[in-house]
Amino acid sequence: MAQTSAGKTSEDTTIASMTGFARSAGTTGAVQWLWEIRTVNGRGLDIRVRVPNGFEAAGEAARIALSKALSRGQCQLGLTLTRPEAAVRVRIDEALLANLAAAVARVPRPAEVGPATLDGLLAVRGVVETESEAGADPEALNRDLVAGIETLVADLVSARRAEGARLHAIVESQIADIARLTQAAEDCPARRPEAVRARLADAVAALVGAGGLDPDRLHQEAVLIAAKADVREELDRLRAHLAAIGELLAQGGAIGRRLDFLAQELGREANTLCAKAGDISLSRIGLDLKAVVEQFREQVQNVE
């Protein structure tokens, strides 16, 4: 298995989806068995197991194996057993039948009593025996069910990692879009000093036109307007969150909760940027940013 520079295996640095499906089937004796599991999003790890009566031990073994392999997700696991109609094998004890026939022939019988018949002799207990061929050795069945659990869990983990790889590609694309829009907000002409001064001058002129304001009050209002128009802190925090997301994706593993938290923080900064934007061009960038962040959050909620 490949090793990363940090000494982790390549599997350690991948992300997994909480969505997955797997099945494991086999036959033991005359019994056919089938393990089947589906997993979907969940805040924690919720494993629900359904097994036939008498197979609770196998169900608990499956629960333990899943709890070791998974960190999050709602899991529905079921075991189905199919037993064919019992095939009956008939065996005649020919030696006993012959001895009975010889014994009956030696016994004197009254005239009113007829000779012994074959069906009568076959009805004697022990002459005819029946054996059921259906079923399976309990120890062999349990051993095969446990082996089936191992296969099932391995296939489920593989399926969730494959889905996680697809999620990773989508998330990376969305992160690139968020970074691009953040840079677009940074470069927006509305943020240039001359544009800010023009808007500030218009706002001050409106205040002066209202009359009744002293110079000190005008100065205070101008400072507030300038502060509201500055989105530098929001842009800096957006970049900091993007850097943290990149580190988490490089780290891999069960990072879904932290990715979801950072997605919320991205959304908060995008909302603030839109609220502070004093220009329609910057507002449009902010709205596009909010849309991509919401899509990003929807995706990371599928990450384990």
Backbone bond lengths (Angstrom), bond angles and torsions (degrees), N, CA, C in turn:
res aa  C-N    CA-C-N  psi(-1)  N-CA   C-N-CA  omega(-1)  CA-C   N-CA-C  phi
1 M - - - 1.461 - - 1.517 110.20 -
2 A 1.324 117.01 137.62 1.458 121.37 -175.54 1.516 111.45 -67.38
3 Q 1.345 115.05 145.88 1.451 121.65 178.57 1.520 109.62 -111.57
4 T 1.339 116.47 140.60 1.453 120.85 175.16 1.520 108.91 -87.62
5 S 1.341 116.18 173.58 1.460 119.89 -178.39 1.513 112.00 -65.09
6 A 1.321 117.26 -23.65 1.465 120.33 179.72 1.512 111.86 -87.34
7 G 1.332 116.95 2.74 1.451 120.17 178.56 1.515 113.35 89.34
8 K 1.329 117.90 1.92 1.448 120.81 178.38 1.516 109.77 -86.23
9 T 1.325 116.23 155.76 1.455 119.66 173.42 1.514 108.54 -77.74
10 S 1.350 115.45 161.90 1.461 119.85 179.91 1.519 110.99 -61.82
11 E 1.355 117.66 -30.13 1.461 120.46 178.41 1.520 111.16 -67.95
12 D 1.345 117.49 -32.68 1.457 120.87 -179.65 1.519 111.64 -65.60
13 T 1.331 117.89 -28.28 1.451 121.43 -174.27 1.525 112.25 -97.14
14 T 1.319 117.60 11.17 1.454 120.62 175.90 1.519 109.60 -100.84
15 I 1.333 115.06 160.56 1.460 118.84 173.75 1.518 108.37 -105.87
16 A 1.317 115.88 156.30 1.460 120.98 -179.63 1.518 109.45 -121.93
17 S 1.313 115.03 145.78 1.458 120.68 173.11 1.520 108.82 -81.83
18 M 1.323 116.26 158.29 1.458 119.45 173.32 1.522 111.49 -89.41
19 T 1.333 116.92 -2.38 1.458 121.76 178.99 1.524 109.39 -96.37
20 G 1.333 116.56 127.53 1.457 119.32 -179.47 1.518 111.91 -167.14
21 F 1.322 115.29 163.00 1.461 122.17 178.39 1.521 108.11 -147.62
22 A 1.336 115.80 141.92 1.467 120.27 176.87 1.518 109.12 -155.81
23 R 1.325 115.13 155.96 1.467 120.15 176.00 1.516 108.79 -146.18
24 S 1.328 115.02 152.23 1.466 121.75 178.68 1.522 107.01 -142.14
25 A 1.328 116.87 126.53 1.459 120.97 -174.75 1.515 110.63 -132.84
26 G 1.329 115.42 157.63 1.456 120.59 177.98 1.515 111.08 -170.80
27 T 1.319 115.95 179.92 1.462 122.40 179.38 1.514 108.80 -133.09
28 T 1.314 115.55 130.03 1.462 121.61 176.64 1.517 107.71 -124.51
29 G 1.321 115.96 114.55 1.463 118.60 -173.91 1.518 109.01 62.86
30 A 1.331 116.03 -124.92 1.456 120.87 178.01 1.523 112.05 -99.99
31 V 1.332 117.18 7.28 1.466 121.71 -176.47 1.529 109.81 -101.73
32 Q 1.316 116.01 126.67 1.460 121.97 173.52 1.530 108.32 -98.93
33 W 1.339 116.55 133.16 1.467 120.11 -178.79 1.522 110.57 -127.56
34 L 1.328 114.52 153.03 1.462 120.86 -177.45 1.523 109.82 -145.81
35 W 1.341 116.14 119.06 1.464 122.39 168.93 1.532 107.23 -93.74
36 E 1.318 116.84 137.23 1.460 120.63 177.75 1.528 109.15 -143.94
37 I 1.347 116.66 134.86 1.460 120.17 -177.51 1.525 110.44 -138.36
38 R 1.335 114.91 141.48 1.462 123.40 173.22 1.514 108.34 -127.48
39 T 1.323 117.01 138.80 1.461 120.69 177.45 1.521 109.44 -129.90
40 V 1.342 115.30 143.65 1.465 122.10 177.83 1.525 108.36 -137.00
41 N 1.333 115.74 -177.05 1.462 121.26 -177.47 1.536 111.20 -59.13
42 G 1.310 115.47 148.45 1.467 121.26 174.81 1.515 109.99 -162.68
43 R 1.326 115.94 149.68 1.462 119.81 179.12 1.525 111.04 -67.65
44 G 1.337 115.75 -33.83 1.460 120.97 177.28 1.513 108.84 -132.61
45 L 1.333 116.20 -156.78 1.465 121.40 177.91 1.522 108.79 -102.59
46 D 1.318 116.24 115.60 1.468 122.33 -178.43 1.529 107.52 -124.86
47 I 1.335 116.47 109.23 1.465 121.91 -176.59 1.525 108.74 -110.35
48 R 1.307 116.51 120.06 1.462 121.99 177.93 1.521 108.72 -117.10
49 V 1.341 115.04 125.32 1.465 121.27 -172.70 1.529 109.89 -119.35
50 R 1.317 115.96 133.10 1.465 121.40 174.23 1.527 108.73 -123.94
51 V 1.336 115.83 119.28 1.461 121.42 178.59 1.525 108.78 -133.85
52 P 1.330 118.34 156.16 1.471 120.62 176.79 1.523 110.84 -64.30
53 N 1.319 116.23 157.65 1.463 121.25 177.55 1.526 109.99 -57.07
54 G 1.315 114.50 136.58 1.450 120.30 -179.95 1.515 114.30 94.60
55 F 1.343 116.82 -6.62 1.465 120.49 -178.39 1.529 111.42 -118.26
56 E 1.332 115.43 27.00 1.461 120.40 -179.44 1.524 111.65 -62.85
57 A 1.333 117.54 -33.20 1.472 120.28 -179.86 1.528 110.57 -64.45
58 A 1.325 117.33 -40.36 1.469 120.78 177.58 1.524 110.13 -65.92
59 G 1.335 116.21 -38.23 1.463 119.67 177.97 1.514 112.26 -64.13
60 E 1.318 116.64 -39.74 1.467 120.34 179.33 1.529 110.43 -68.87
61 A 1.328 116.92 -37.28 1.469 119.81 176.70 1.532 110.15 -62.24
62 A 1.334 116.35 -38.80 1.465 119.84 177.93 1.523 110.81 -66.31
63 R 1.325 116.71 -41.14 1.468 120.85 179.34 1.535 110.59 -60.38
64 I 1.315 116.72 -44.24 1.463 121.08 -179.26 1.534 110.61 -63.95
65 A 1.337 116.12 -43.72 1.468 120.10 -179.57 1.526 111.04 -63.06
66 L 1.325 117.48 -40.04 1.462 121.09 179.51 1.521 111.48 -68.89
67 S 1.333 116.99 -39.38 1.467 120.02 -179.15 1.524 111.73 -66.02
68 K 1.327 117.04 -26.36 1.463 120.45 177.00 1.526 111.95 -79.98
69 A 1.329 116.58 -29.38 1.465 120.50 -174.53 1.527 113.40 -91.28
70 L 1.340 118.11 -24.81 1.464 121.68 -173.50 1.524 110.91 -117.83
71 S 1.331 115.83 155.56 1.460 121.61 177.49 1.519 112.49 -110.93
72 R 1.334 116.48 -36.12 1.458 120.95 -177.71 1.519 110.30 -144.12
73 G 1.343 114.84 161.22 1.457 120.97 175.16 1.516 112.27 122.75
74 Q 1.323 115.43 152.47 1.453 121.72 173.69 1.517 108.57 -92.26
75 C 1.334 116.17 123.85 1.467 121.49 -173.91 1.529 110.14 -116.15
76 Q 1.313 116.33 129.73 1.465 122.60 174.70 1.527 107.40 -115.20
77 L 1.344 116.22 108.84 1.460 122.04 -177.49 1.519 109.87 -114.92
78 G 1.319 115.95 133.98 1.460 119.96 178.77 1.515 112.12 -136.19
79 L 1.333 115.43 149.12 1.465 122.36 175.97 1.519 107.99 -119.74
80 T 1.330 115.98 127.14 1.467 121.94 177.86 1.517 109.10 -117.11
81 L 1.342 115.93 130.20 1.465 121.74 177.25 1.523 108.54 -116.43
82 T 1.317 115.51 134.90 1.469 120.91 178.38 1.512 108.54 -121.57
83 R 1.323 114.14 118.32 1.471 119.80 179.14 1.528 108.03 -110.84
84 P 1.340 119.15 126.00 1.467 120.77 179.17 1.518 111.27 -70.58
85 E 1.330 115.69 163.32 1.462 119.90 174.87 1.526 109.15 -56.46
86 A 1.327 115.02 137.96 1.463 119.33 -176.65 1.533 110.47 -62.87
87 A 1.288 116.30 124.84 1.469 121.81 175.20 1.532 108.11 -89.34
88 V 1.335 116.38 125.71 1.470 121.18 -175.50 1.530 109.42 -101.75
89 R 1.302 115.47 127.97 1.469 121.26 177.37 1.528 108.26 -106.83
90 V 1.341 116.30 130.58 1.468 122.21 -177.94 1.529 108.98 -103.14
91 R 1.343 115.16 132.69 1.466 119.85 177.96 1.519 108.90 -128.62
92 I 1.357 116.98 129.57 1.471 122.30 178.68 1.522 108.84 -104.45
93 D 1.305 115.76 128.25 1.471 121.00 176.82 1.534 107.18 -80.69
94 E 1.337 114.28 89.72 1.471 119.51 -173.30 1.531 111.91 -64.18
95 A 1.309 116.71 -34.77 1.479 119.17 179.53 1.518 109.89 -64.59
96 L 1.331 116.52 -43.26 1.464 120.09 179.18 1.517 110.67 -65.48
97 L 1.341 116.37 -39.86 1.467 120.20 179.46 1.529 110.61 -62.91
98 A 1.338 115.99 -43.02 1.475 119.60 179.97 1.517 111.06 -64.83
99 N 1.299 117.41 -41.83 1.466 120.97 178.77 1.514 110.89 -63.83
100 L 1.334 117.65 -39.74 1.463 121.02 178.29 1.529 110.80 -63.84
101 A 1.339 115.38 -44.39 1.470 119.34 -178.97 1.530 110.81 -62.93
102 A 1.331 116.98 -41.90 1.464 120.74 179.55 1.517 110.90 -65.90
103 A 1.332 116.35 -40.84 1.457 120.41 -179.66 1.513 110.96 -65.21
104 V 1.345 116.40 -42.39 1.466 120.31 179.99 1.538 110.02 -64.47
105 A 1.329 116.82 -37.62 1.466 120.18 -178.82 1.520 111.62 -65.78
106 R 1.341 116.28 -28.71 1.470 119.37 -178.58 1.522 112.39 -82.38
107 V 1.288 116.40 -15.84 1.472 119.19 -176.15 1.530 108.75 -85.14
108 P 1.373 116.57 125.65 1.473 118.35 175.81 1.520 109.67 -63.12
109 R 1.319 117.04 141.14 1.451 119.49 -179.33 1.521 109.75 -127.12
110 P 1.293 117.43 142.80 1.472 121.03 176.68 1.521 110.67 -61.55
111 A 1.315 115.74 158.32 1.460 119.94 -177.43 1.514 111.77 -63.12
112 E 1.354 114.35 -32.67 1.476 116.64 -177.59 1.532 113.19 -77.69
113 V 1.337 118.52 -4.43 1.468 122.53 -179.78 1.521 108.70 -103.41
114 G 1.309 115.25 125.10 1.461 120.21 -178.63 1.532 111.45 -76.20
115 P 1.323 117.29 167.88 1.469 121.34 179.23 1.534 111.19 -69.75
116 A 1.298 114.95 158.19 1.477 119.94 178.93 1.525 109.94 -64.45
117 T 1.341 116.02 140.68 1.465 120.94 178.35 1.521 109.81 -109.96
118 L 1.324 113.81 161.79 1.468 118.65 -177.89 1.533 111.87 -63.25
119 D 1.337 115.91 -43.24 1.463 117.39 -178.56 1.518 111.39 -65.15
120 G 1.313 115.79 -31.57 1.449 118.82 177.34 1.515 111.79 -68.21
121 L 1.339 116.02 -42.37 1.463 119.97 178.34 1.530 111.29 -66.29
122 L 1.335 117.11 -37.83 1.468 120.01 179.59 1.518 111.86 -66.38
123 A 1.315 116.89 -23.00 1.463 120.20 -179.39 1.516 111.93 -77.98
124 V 1.344 116.98 -11.76 1.455 119.73 178.53 1.533 109.45 -66.06
125 R 1.306 115.59 133.47 1.463 120.68 -177.86 1.530 110.95 -58.56
126 G 1.330 115.34 131.15 1.453 121.43 177.31 1.510 113.97 99.37
127 V 1.365 117.15 -18.28 1.463 119.32 179.85 1.526 110.27 -73.06
128 V 1.316 116.12 -42.87 1.469 120.96 179.51 1.533 108.71 -113.02
129 E 1.333 117.44 128.92 1.469 122.78 177.96 1.532 108.70 -124.37
130 T 1.321 116.34 144.29 1.475 121.64 176.90 1.524 108.94 -119.21
131 E 1.332 115.30 144.47 1.466 121.83 179.13 1.523 108.69 -132.20
132 S 1.349 117.01 134.94 1.469 121.40 176.28 1.519 109.11 -87.33
133 E 1.346 115.69 133.51 1.461 120.50 -178.66 1.529 112.51 -98.40
134 A 1.347 117.22 -3.22 1.468 119.54 -178.39 1.514 110.24 -80.98
135 G 1.389 114.36 160.14 1.458 119.66 176.15 1.510 111.75 111.06
136 A 1.344 113.73 -179.14 1.459 120.19 -179.76 1.509 108.25 -150.17
137 D 1.300 115.56 153.84 1.454 120.46 176.90 1.534 108.74 -64.09
138 P 1.336 119.09 123.64 1.470 121.22 -175.18 1.530 113.05 -56.66
139 E 1.322 117.54 -40.87 1.465 119.87 -179.11 1.525 111.03 -66.09
140 A 1.329 116.39 -42.49 1.468 120.25 179.12 1.524 110.38 -65.06
141 L 1.341 117.01 -40.01 1.461 120.61 -179.98 1.527 110.78 -64.96
142 N 1.321 116.45 -44.45 1.465 119.36 179.58 1.528 111.30 -63.56
143 R 1.334 116.30 -40.37 1.467 120.56 178.60 1.535 110.95 -61.83
144 D 1.331 116.72 -42.11 1.460 120.35 -180.00 1.533 111.37 -69.74
145 L 1.322 116.78 -35.65 1.468 119.61 178.68 1.528 111.01 -65.53
146 V 1.320 116.80 -40.63 1.470 120.45 177.98 1.528 110.42 -64.39
147 A 1.340 116.57 -42.60 1.468 119.64 176.97 1.525 110.60 -62.99
148 G 1.329 116.15 -36.56 1.461 120.21 177.06 1.518 112.40 -64.36
149 I 1.333 116.89 -34.63 1.467 121.28 176.98 1.525 110.27 -62.60
150 E 1.326 116.53 -44.40 1.467 120.54 -179.67 1.523 110.61 -59.81
151 T 1.321 116.56 -44.08 1.470 120.48 178.32 1.521 110.60 -64.64
152 L 1.328 115.96 -42.98 1.460 121.12 -178.96 1.525 111.21 -59.51
153 V 1.334 116.95 -49.10 1.468 121.16 -177.16 1.531 110.25 -64.27
154 A 1.329 116.85 -42.37 1.467 120.00 179.26 1.524 111.10 -61.88
155 D 1.334 116.86 -42.30 1.468 120.32 179.85 1.526 110.99 -68.06
156 L 1.327 116.91 -37.56 1.465 120.25 179.20 1.527 110.45 -65.27
157 V 1.314 117.04 -46.14 1.464 120.67 178.86 1.523 110.34 -59.93
158 S 1.329 116.68 -41.84 1.463 120.83 178.85 1.525 110.85 -63.31
159 A 1.334 117.04 -41.78 1.468 120.72 -179.99 1.521 111.06 -65.39
160 R 1.328 117.04 -40.98 1.465 120.08 -179.59 1.529 111.42 -69.48
161 R 1.314 116.67 -32.63 1.467 119.16 176.66 1.522 111.31 -71.73
162 A 1.327 116.59 -37.19 1.467 119.56 177.45 1.524 110.23 -63.62
163 E 1.337 116.34 -42.91 1.458 119.85 176.37 1.524 110.47 -66.15
164 G 1.343 116.31 -35.13 1.464 120.52 177.25 1.520 112.26 -63.84
165 A 1.336 116.94 -35.48 1.473 120.10 177.73 1.520 110.58 -64.15
166 R 1.338 115.82 -38.86 1.468 118.92 177.29 1.532 110.55 -67.86
167 L 1.323 116.21 -40.24 1.463 120.48 176.47 1.526 111.04 -61.14
168 H 1.325 115.75 -41.37 1.464 121.16 -178.93 1.531 110.29 -57.73
169 A 1.328 116.16 -44.17 1.465 120.03 -179.41 1.528 110.93 -63.76
170 I 1.333 116.23 -40.89 1.472 120.05 179.49 1.516 110.51 -65.63
171 V 1.344 116.02 -45.50 1.460 121.14 -178.62 1.531 110.85 -63.00
172 E 1.319 116.98 -41.76 1.466 120.18 178.35 1.525 111.01 -60.10
173 S 1.320 116.71 -40.53 1.457 120.70 178.71 1.528 110.77 -64.63
174 Q 1.324 116.05 -40.57 1.468 119.34 179.61 1.523 111.49 -69.21
175 I 1.317 117.52 -36.59 1.463 120.72 176.40 1.528 109.76 -62.43
176 A 1.338 116.22 -40.98 1.472 119.83 178.11 1.521 110.63 -62.12
177 D 1.335 116.64 -38.77 1.469 120.15 178.16 1.527 111.17 -66.07
178 I 1.338 116.69 -41.22 1.462 120.42 179.36 1.530 110.12 -64.09
179 A 1.338 116.07 -42.57 1.469 120.18 178.18 1.527 110.63 -63.30
180 R 1.335 116.47 -40.28 1.472 120.32 -180.00 1.533 110.51 -64.59
181 L 1.326 117.26 -43.18 1.465 120.56 -179.71 1.527 111.25 -69.54
182 T 1.328 116.41 -34.37 1.468 119.57 175.71 1.520 110.50 -62.61
183 Q 1.328 116.22 -42.98 1.461 120.14 177.62 1.530 110.47 -66.87
184 A 1.337 117.45 -36.42 1.462 120.38 177.71 1.523 110.76 -63.06
185 A 1.342 116.18 -38.47 1.463 119.17 176.16 1.520 110.34 -66.13
186 E 1.317 116.07 -39.06 1.468 120.55 177.77 1.530 110.83 -60.29
187 D 1.319 116.26 -41.74 1.464 121.55 -175.28 1.526 113.59 -89.64
188 C 1.330 116.94 -0.96 1.469 120.34 -175.62 1.541 110.26 -58.11
189 P 1.329 118.16 129.67 1.474 120.20 179.49 1.522 113.19 -55.83
190 A 1.323 117.00 -27.27 1.466 120.12 -178.60 1.524 111.80 -65.30
191 R 1.334 117.08 -16.89 1.469 120.21 -179.93 1.531 112.42 -92.74
192 R 1.325 117.83 -3.91 1.458 119.80 179.84 1.532 110.34 -67.90
193 P 1.307 116.78 147.03 1.476 119.72 -176.17 1.522 113.34 -53.19
194 E 1.328 116.35 -41.49 1.462 117.96 -177.61 1.523 112.10 -66.42
195 A 1.373 116.19 -33.98 1.462 119.59 178.17 1.518 110.80 -69.99
196 V 1.349 115.54 -41.48 1.465 119.61 178.03 1.525 109.84 -63.22
197 R 1.350 116.97 -41.96 1.466 120.20 179.77 1.529 110.96 -62.97
198 A 1.329 116.15 -38.98 1.463 118.89 179.98 1.522 111.17 -64.40
199 R 1.370 116.29 -43.94 1.461 118.26 178.80 1.520 110.87 -65.88
200 L 1.329 115.00 -37.72 1.463 119.98 179.35 1.525 110.42 -64.96
201 A 1.324 116.28 -41.24 1.463 120.08 178.93 1.516 110.58 -63.16
202 D 1.346 116.40 -40.72 1.459 119.04 179.06 1.523 111.19 -64.24
203 A 1.355 115.33 -41.19 1.460 118.76 -179.88 1.515 111.39 -65.40
204 V 1.338 117.18 -42.36 1.461 121.11 179.64 1.529 110.53 -65.22
205 A 1.337 114.66 -40.03 1.461 118.47 178.84 1.520 110.61 -61.88
206 A 1.318 116.08 -37.97 1.455 119.05 178.01 1.512 111.38 -65.50
207 L 1.323 115.91 -38.47 1.470 119.87 178.30 1.524 110.71 -66.56
208 V 1.324 116.38 -42.77 1.466 120.20 179.97 1.528 109.77 -63.08
209 G 1.324 115.24 -40.88 1.457 119.32 -179.79 1.504 112.60 -63.39
210 A 1.336 115.38 -27.08 1.465 118.22 178.43 1.515 111.37 -69.57
211 G 1.341 117.21 -23.65 1.461 122.01 177.58 1.527 112.06 75.59
212 G 1.322 114.28 165.67 1.465 119.78 175.10 1.497 114.90 76.78
213 L 1.323 119.64 13.41 1.457 121.59 -179.31 1.519 108.98 -112.14
214 D 1.348 115.51 133.46 1.458 118.91 178.05 1.514 109.42 -86.44
215 P 1.326 118.40 165.80 1.467 122.10 -178.05 1.517 113.50 -56.96
216 D 1.341 117.36 -39.25 1.472 119.48 179.92 1.520 110.77 -62.81
217 R 1.323 115.66 -42.99 1.472 118.57 179.37 1.525 110.80 -64.29
218 L 1.320 117.14 -38.93 1.457 121.05 177.18 1.523 111.49 -61.01
219 H 1.321 115.36 -40.81 1.465 119.97 179.16 1.523 110.54 -63.64
220 Q 1.325 116.60 -43.82 1.469 120.57 179.71 1.527 111.26 -62.88
221 E 1.315 116.26 -43.64 1.455 119.77 179.46 1.520 111.16 -64.12
222 A 1.305 116.41 -39.70 1.463 120.30 179.35 1.524 110.99 -63.09
223 V 1.341 116.21 -42.10 1.481 120.23 178.03 1.515 110.46 -62.48
224 L 1.337 118.00 -42.75 1.472 121.10 -179.90 1.524 111.18 -63.66
225 I 1.328 116.26 -42.08 1.463 120.02 179.84 1.523 110.46 -63.39
226 A 1.317 116.17 -42.50 1.464 120.07 179.34 1.520 111.14 -63.90
227 A 1.352 116.56 -40.50 1.469 120.43 -179.75 1.521 111.16 -65.54
228 K 1.336 116.53 -41.07 1.458 120.17 -179.86 1.524 111.91 -66.96
229 A 1.299 116.38 -29.70 1.461 119.91 -178.32 1.518 113.05 -80.24
230 D 1.331 118.49 -11.45 1.466 122.04 -176.03 1.532 109.87 -88.76
231 V 1.328 117.56 117.56 1.471 122.00 179.26 1.528 110.72 -108.84
232 R 1.336 117.29 19.88 1.462 121.41 -178.56 1.527 111.07 -57.42
233 E 1.337 118.14 -45.66 1.466 120.21 -177.82 1.524 110.98 -62.73
234 E 1.320 116.98 -40.40 1.467 120.45 -179.87 1.523 111.07 -64.21
235 L 1.311 116.36 -41.78 1.465 119.85 179.01 1.524 111.08 -65.63
236 D 1.314 116.55 -40.00 1.467 120.21 178.99 1.528 110.75 -64.64
237 R 1.332 116.22 -41.43 1.472 118.88 -179.38 1.530 110.91 -70.53
238 L 1.317 117.14 -36.04 1.465 119.26 175.68 1.531 111.00 -58.68
239 R 1.314 116.46 -44.35 1.470 119.81 179.62 1.529 111.08 -67.38
240 A 1.331 116.99 -37.49 1.471 120.08 178.97 1.536 110.11 -63.99
241 H 1.339 117.22 -41.89 1.461 120.59 179.01 1.527 110.82 -66.09
242 L 1.323 116.68 -39.47 1.464 119.65 177.84 1.525 111.50 -63.25
243 A 1.320 116.36 -38.50 1.469 119.84 177.50 1.526 110.67 -64.57
244 A 1.334 116.70 -41.49 1.471 120.85 179.14 1.524 110.45 -64.44
245 I 1.330 117.56 -39.45 1.463 121.42 177.98 1.528 110.11 -63.55
246 G 1.321 116.58 -42.78 1.462 119.87 178.60 1.516 111.74 -60.45
247 E 1.336 117.20 -40.51 1.466 120.90 178.53 1.528 111.03 -64.50
248 L 1.341 116.65 -40.50 1.460 120.06 179.58 1.527 111.12 -64.44
249 L 1.315 116.75 -43.53 1.466 119.75 -179.75 1.526 111.32 -64.50
250 A 1.325 116.45 -35.35 1.464 119.88 176.63 1.523 110.79 -68.93
251 Q 1.321 115.71 -32.94 1.469 121.27 179.86 1.519 110.83 -71.63
252 G 1.348 117.46 -42.00 1.457 121.58 179.78 1.515 112.57 73.08
253 G 1.329 115.30 -169.35 1.456 120.38 -179.60 1.515 111.86 84.95
254 A 1.339 115.31 -156.55 1.472 121.35 -177.61 1.519 109.53 -84.14
255 I 1.330 116.26 85.15 1.469 121.48 -173.94 1.530 111.37 -115.60
256 G 1.317 118.27 8.60 1.449 121.58 -174.06 1.516 114.10 -58.43
257 R 1.326 117.19 -43.54 1.480 120.50 -178.55 1.525 110.66 -61.75
258 R 1.335 116.91 -44.59 1.468 119.85 -178.05 1.523 111.33 -69.82
259 L 1.333 116.82 -35.76 1.456 119.39 175.87 1.530 110.61 -63.76
260 D 1.317 116.83 -39.54 1.460 120.51 179.31 1.529 110.68 -64.47
261 F 1.335 116.97 -40.59 1.471 120.51 177.83 1.528 110.54 -62.00
262 L 1.329 116.81 -45.29 1.462 120.04 -179.68 1.529 111.30 -66.84
263 A 1.330 117.09 -32.24 1.466 119.89 176.02 1.530 109.89 -64.32
264 Q 1.325 117.33 -38.97 1.462 120.54 176.16 1.525 110.80 -63.05
265 E 1.326 116.65 -40.76 1.463 120.34 179.56 1.526 111.29 -66.21
266 L 1.327 116.93 -38.74 1.460 119.88 175.51 1.528 110.66 -60.70
267 G 1.323 115.78 -42.44 1.451 120.02 179.14 1.521 112.33 -63.10
268 R 1.333 115.68 -38.60 1.468 119.99 179.04 1.533 110.59 -63.57
269 E 1.319 116.95 -43.76 1.464 120.24 -179.73 1.534 111.04 -67.52
270 A 1.337 116.63 -38.18 1.464 119.78 178.43 1.525 110.79 -64.29
271 N 1.329 116.81 -40.09 1.468 120.72 177.65 1.524 110.95 -62.43
272 T 1.336 116.19 -43.72 1.467 120.00 -179.33 1.526 110.62 -65.40
273 L 1.325 116.12 -40.20 1.460 119.64 178.82 1.534 110.27 -59.99
274 C 1.336 116.50 -43.74 1.465 119.94 178.69 1.525 111.16 -63.36
275 A 1.338 116.49 -39.67 1.463 120.21 -178.28 1.524 111.34 -66.95
276 K 1.332 117.15 -33.29 1.465 120.89 -176.37 1.522 113.43 -90.70
277 A 1.327 116.24 -12.96 1.465 119.29 -177.59 1.524 109.14 -64.76
278 G 1.330 116.68 122.57 1.458 120.68 179.42 1.512 112.60 -99.66
279 D 1.331 115.61 11.43 1.466 119.95 -175.99 1.520 108.37 -138.49
280 I 1.320 116.50 144.08 1.455 120.44 -175.57 1.523 112.46 -64.32
281 S 1.326 117.20 -33.66 1.473 119.85 -179.88 1.521 110.76 -66.32
282 L 1.323 117.44 -40.96 1.469 120.55 178.48 1.534 110.29 -70.70
283 S 1.321 117.02 -34.42 1.465 120.75 177.54 1.526 110.88 -63.44
284 R 1.323 116.51 -40.00 1.466 119.89 179.13 1.527 111.07 -64.35
285 I 1.324 115.34 -41.38 1.468 118.68 177.08 1.533 109.84 -61.70
286 G 1.343 115.81 -42.88 1.462 120.11 179.38 1.519 112.29 -62.43
287 L 1.313 117.47 -39.88 1.471 120.64 178.94 1.526 110.96 -67.11
288 D 1.329 117.24 -41.11 1.469 120.24 175.68 1.525 110.41 -62.35
289 L 1.314 116.03 -39.20 1.462 121.13 178.54 1.521 110.65 -63.01
290 K 1.324 117.54 -44.41 1.464 121.29 178.72 1.529 111.10 -60.03
291 A 1.330 116.76 -41.08 1.464 120.45 -178.83 1.528 111.10 -63.58
292 V 1.330 117.08 -44.61 1.470 119.98 -178.99 1.529 110.39 -68.38
293 V 1.335 117.31 -38.90 1.462 120.06 178.97 1.523 110.68 -62.94
294 E 1.323 117.39 -38.81 1.467 120.54 178.64 1.525 110.28 -65.61
295 Q 1.328 117.03 -40.72 1.465 119.77 176.09 1.525 111.10 -63.26
296 F 1.321 115.58 -40.08 1.465 120.85 177.96 1.527 110.43 -60.95
297 R 1.315 116.41 -44.22 1.471 119.21 -178.87 1.525 111.04 -65.09
298 E 1.328 117.11 -38.83 1.471 119.51 178.05 1.532 110.89 -59.93
299 Q 1.324 116.73 -39.02 1.471 120.43 -179.41 1.521 112.07 -70.42
300 V 1.332 117.12 -45.74 1.469 118.95 -175.16 1.527 111.42 -69.74
301 Q 1.322 118.36 -17.49 1.459 119.60 175.36 1.522 111.85 -69.55
302 N 1.332 117.10 -9.90 1.463 121.22 174.23 1.519 112.69 -93.05
303 V 1.332 116.57 -6.58 1.471 120.20 -176.18 1.535 109.74 -83.32
304 E 1.316 115.86 135.42 1.469 120.68 179.77 1.519 111.42 -61.78
